[in-house]
Every structure is written in structure tokens, then in C-alpha cells.
Amino acid sequence: MLISEIFYSIQGEGELTGVPSVFVRTSGCNLRCAWCDTPYASWNPEGEQRTVPQLVAAVSEQRTARHVVLTGGEPMIAKDIHVLAAEIKKLGHHITIETAATVKPEGIACDLASLSPKLLNSAPDPLEHATWRKKHEATRWNPEAVRAWIDRYPYQFKFVVARPEDVDELEHMLAALQREIPRHKVLLMPEATTLDKMRGRATWLGELCKARGYRYAHRLHIELYGNKRGT
């Protein structure tokens, strides 16, 4: 498997914010978000080839960690991701899979499906990246795959919000699933990779969450470490 990085840190996003976790970041993605904060795992995939036993051994080195996060890029397109998840589960760890939910789970071992469908604000520039723009727009929203996740696993939705209008869009997407989605399972994160930008958007996004009943999701790792790899 091509692995961008593996590290032990604090979960910075979602329902498990603050929980010490081992992160296994696969390299490679089927989308190209304009604001991607891990371009080394998507736009320009880089990393090392690691075997499943090597990854399991690296996870086991962190003896105090009970939570493991499989992330990317898009972990669900990584070779042997199902095998890796199964082996980590044998260790007794809680597994979160952070995915854009464009790929069905197909029975993968998972305790929390962290689903982050991409909104229009994610689309790459049509002039600079015309080919990827077309592919991204055709791929970023797969209701059938999303339903496969939420019908099978405990889940959370994490939407990256850049402007108030984004919330109307995500509400239409959730309605299209034809499922009862509790609003406390929908977390709205400000699109930002700097503290100033995040805090600026937090003001109106927090108020919007109060008005509509969604959960505001800060990005703790940016507060603690900044926008750095390995955090």
C-alpha cells in the first residue's frame, strides 16, 4: 500500500475530537478538492510502499492508543484497505474511516464512518484543471454509496463549509438520501487551514449551527499544531 504518513496525534475533527489516535494516511485520491489540505496524498500523491504487517506493527507500537483513523487521500481506494482494517480490528482497536463516501464499504471493519461528501465549493478551477474538474464533479457525490455506509455503520457527516449558501446545498444532498438523518450527526466545519481564517468563519458558522440545529465542528489540530503534516 502507498502510505503518505502514519503518526500518533490528537483527533482534531468530529465526534471524537480530542481522542489520542493513530492515523494511517493512505496516498491517492479519486477527487481533487480545490482547498485540499493534504495535497501530498491527493494532487501529488507521495509516500512509501508499506505492507499490511508493517502497518499493523507500526500501529501496535503506540501501546496507549485504542483508536485508529484510516484516512487519506481516499482510503477506500487503497489496495488492501479491507485487509488492513480487519487486522487492526483484531488488535481490539476502535477504527474510524475518514472518507468522501464515493466508494461503498463492502463490509470493511469500521466502528465510525466519518463521511465527508464534497460540496460545490470543493471543485477545482475549470481553467487550470479542466479534466479534473469534470471528473471531480462527476464523482464527488454518490448517494448510493453514502446510503451503503449509513445503513451499515455508526456514522457522522462532516461537511466543509466556506459560505452560508453551502448549508442549503448540503441539506438538499441529505434529503436526497431518503433517510432520517439526526441533525446532531451532521457536523459543519469551517473551510480553513489557518487560525485566522477558521476563527473568522467560526463566528457566522456557529450561529448558523444554532439556528438550524447542526453541530459546529472546530478543527482542533489547527489550533494545537497549525497546518502541519504528522499532526
C-alpha positions as CSV (number, residue, x, y, z in Angstrom):
1,M,0.0,0.0,0.0
2,L,1.2,3.5,-0.7
3,I,1.2,5.3,2.6
4,S,1.7,9.0,2.9
5,E,2.3,9.0,6.7
6,I,1.5,7.2,9.9
7,F,1.6,9.1,13.2
8,Y,0.2,9.4,16.7
9,S,-1.8,12.5,17.5
10,I,-5.0,14.0,18.8
11,Q,-8.1,13.6,16.7
12,G,-8.9,17.2,15.6
13,E,-12.3,16.7,13.9
14,G,-15.7,15.2,14.5
15,E,-17.4,13.4,17.4
16,L,-14.1,12.0,18.7
17,T,-12.3,15.4,18.9
18,G,-9.5,15.3,21.5
19,V,-9.1,11.5,21.5
20,P,-5.5,10.3,21.1
21,S,-5.4,8.3,17.9
22,V,-3.0,6.6,15.4
23,F,-3.5,8.0,11.9
24,V,-2.7,5.9,8.9
25,R,-2.9,8.2,5.9
26,T,-3.1,6.4,2.5
27,S,-1.8,8.2,-0.6
28,G,-4.0,8.6,-3.6
29,C,-7.5,10.1,-4.2
30,N,-10.3,9.9,-6.7
31,L,-11.1,13.6,-6.2
32,R,-9.2,16.8,-6.4
33,C,-10.6,19.4,-4.0
34,A,-9.6,23.0,-4.6
35,W,-8.9,23.5,-0.9
36,C,-7.4,20.1,-0.1
37,D,-5.2,20.4,3.0
38,T,-3.3,17.2,2.2
39,P,-2.1,17.6,-1.4
40,Y,0.7,15.2,-0.8
41,A,-1.9,12.5,-0.6
42,S,-4.1,13.7,-3.5
43,W,-2.9,16.2,-6.0
44,N,0.6,14.9,-5.8
45,P,0.5,11.5,-4.1
46,E,3.7,10.6,-2.4
47,G,4.7,8.2,0.3
48,E,6.3,4.7,0.8
49,Q,5.0,1.3,-0.1
50,R,4.2,-0.5,3.2
51,T,2.8,-4.0,3.7
52,V,-0.1,-4.7,6.0
53,P,2.1,-6.4,8.6
54,Q,4.4,-3.4,8.6
55,L,1.4,-1.1,9.2
56,V,-0.1,-3.3,11.9
57,A,3.3,-3.3,13.7
58,A,3.5,0.5,13.5
59,V,0.1,0.8,15.0
60,S,1.0,-1.6,17.7
61,E,4.0,0.5,18.7
62,Q,1.6,3.0,20.2
63,R,0.6,1.0,23.2
64,T,-1.6,3.6,24.8
65,A,-3.6,4.2,21.7
66,R,-7.0,2.5,21.4
67,H,-8.3,4.5,18.4
68,V,-7.0,4.2,14.8
69,V,-8.0,6.5,12.0
70,L,-7.8,5.3,8.4
71,T,-7.6,8.5,6.3
72,G,-6.2,9.9,3.1
73,G,-6.4,11.0,0.3
74,E,-9.2,8.5,-0.1
75,P,-8.5,5.4,2.0
76,M,-11.3,3.4,0.3
77,I,-9.4,3.2,-3.0
78,A,-6.2,2.0,-1.3
79,K,-5.1,-1.5,-2.2
80,D,-5.6,-4.0,0.7
81,I,-7.5,-1.4,2.8
82,H,-10.1,-4.1,3.8
83,V,-7.3,-6.5,4.9
84,L,-5.6,-3.7,6.9
85,A,-8.8,-2.8,8.7
86,A,-9.5,-6.4,9.5
87,E,-6.0,-6.9,11.0
88,I,-6.2,-3.7,13.1
89,K,-9.6,-4.8,14.4
90,K,-8.1,-8.0,15.6
91,L,-5.9,-5.8,17.9
92,G,-9.1,-4.6,19.6
93,H,-8.8,-1.0,18.4
94,H,-11.7,1.3,17.5
95,I,-11.5,2.2,13.8
96,T,-12.6,5.4,12.2
97,I,-12.6,5.6,8.5
98,E,-12.5,9.1,7.1
99,T,-13.9,9.0,3.6
100,A,-15.6,11.2,1.0
101,A,-18.1,8.3,0.7
102,T,-17.8,7.9,-3.0
103,V,-17.0,4.2,-2.6
104,K,-19.2,1.6,-1.0
105,P,-17.8,0.0,2.2
106,E,-18.2,-3.6,1.0
107,G,-18.1,-4.9,4.6
108,I,-15.0,-3.2,5.8
109,A,-14.2,-3.3,9.5
110,C,-15.3,0.1,10.9
111,D,-16.6,1.5,14.2
112,L,-17.2,5.0,13.0
113,A,-17.8,6.0,9.4
114,S,-16.7,9.6,9.1
115,L,-18.4,10.7,5.9
116,S,-17.4,13.9,4.2
117,P,-19.3,14.3,0.9
118,K,-17.8,17.2,-1.1
119,L,-19.9,20.3,-1.9
120,L,-19.6,22.6,-4.9
121,N,-17.1,24.7,-3.1
122,S,-14.6,21.8,-3.5
123,A,-14.5,21.9,-7.3
124,P,-11.0,22.7,-8.8
125,D,-10.6,25.6,-11.1
126,P,-12.1,24.8,-14.6
127,L,-9.4,26.8,-16.4
128,E,-6.4,25.3,-14.7
129,H,-7.7,21.8,-14.1
130,A,-10.4,21.2,-16.7
131,T,-10.0,17.4,-16.8
132,W,-10.0,17.0,-13.1
133,R,-12.9,19.5,-12.7
134,K,-15.1,17.3,-14.9
135,K,-14.0,14.1,-13.1
136,H,-14.4,15.6,-9.7
137,E,-17.9,16.9,-10.4
138,A,-19.0,13.5,-11.8
139,T,-17.6,11.6,-8.8
140,R,-17.9,13.8,-5.6
141,W,-21.5,12.9,-4.7
142,N,-22.6,9.2,-4.8
143,P,-25.9,8.8,-2.8
144,E,-26.0,5.1,-3.3
145,A,-22.5,4.7,-1.7
146,V,-23.5,7.1,1.2
147,R,-26.6,5.0,1.9
148,A,-24.5,1.9,2.0
149,W,-22.4,3.4,4.7
150,I,-25.1,4.9,6.9
151,D,-27.3,1.8,6.7
152,R,-24.4,-0.4,7.9
153,Y,-22.3,1.6,10.3
154,P,-22.3,4.2,13.1
155,Y,-21.6,7.4,11.2
156,Q,-21.1,11.1,11.3
157,F,-21.3,13.6,8.4
158,K,-18.6,16.2,8.2
159,F,-19.2,19.0,5.7
160,V,-16.6,21.6,4.8
161,V,-18.4,24.9,4.7
162,A,-17.0,28.1,3.1
163,R,-20.1,30.2,2.8
164,P,-23.6,30.2,4.3
165,E,-25.1,29.1,1.0
166,D,-23.2,25.8,1.3
167,V,-25.7,24.7,4.1
168,D,-28.6,24.9,1.7
169,E,-26.7,22.7,-0.7
170,L,-25.8,20.0,1.9
171,E,-29.4,20.0,3.1
172,H,-30.5,19.1,-0.5
173,M,-27.9,16.3,-0.5
174,L,-29.0,14.8,2.7
175,A,-32.7,15.0,1.7
176,A,-31.8,13.0,-1.5
177,L,-30.6,10.1,0.7
178,Q,-34.2,9.4,1.8
179,R,-33.1,8.6,5.3
180,E,-33.8,10.1,8.6
181,I,-30.5,11.9,9.4
182,P,-30.4,13.3,13.0
183,R,-29.1,16.8,12.9
184,H,-26.6,16.1,15.7
185,K,-24.9,13.7,13.3
186,V,-24.2,16.5,10.9
187,L,-21.1,18.4,11.7
188,L,-20.2,21.6,9.9
189,M,-16.5,22.6,9.7
190,P,-15.2,26.0,8.5
191,E,-13.1,25.7,5.4
192,A,-9.7,26.9,6.6
193,T,-6.1,25.9,7.1
194,T,-5.1,28.9,9.2
195,L,-6.3,30.0,12.6
196,D,-7.4,33.5,11.4
197,K,-9.5,32.1,8.6
198,M,-11.0,29.4,10.8
199,R,-11.9,31.8,13.5
200,G,-13.4,34.3,11.1
201,R,-15.7,31.7,9.6
202,A,-16.5,30.2,13.0
203,T,-18.4,33.3,14.0
204,W,-21.1,33.0,11.4
205,L,-21.0,29.3,11.1
206,G,-21.6,28.8,14.8
207,E,-24.6,31.0,14.7
208,L,-25.9,29.1,11.7
209,C,-25.5,25.8,13.5
210,K,-27.5,27.2,16.4
211,A,-30.3,28.3,14.1
212,R,-30.6,25.0,12.2
213,G,-29.6,22.5,14.8
214,Y,-26.4,21.2,13.4
215,R,-23.1,20.6,15.3
216,Y,-20.3,23.1,14.9
217,A,-17.1,21.2,14.3
218,H,-13.9,23.1,15.1
219,R,-10.5,21.8,13.8
220,L,-8.6,21.2,17.0
221,H,-5.4,20.1,15.3
222,I,-5.1,23.5,13.6
223,E,-5.5,25.2,17.0
224,L,-2.9,23.0,18.6
225,Y,-0.3,22.5,15.8
226,G,-1.1,24.6,12.8
227,N,-1.5,23.2,9.4
228,K,1.4,20.7,9.6
229,R,2.0,17.2,8.5
230,G,2.1,14.5,11.1
231,T,-0.5,16.2,13.4
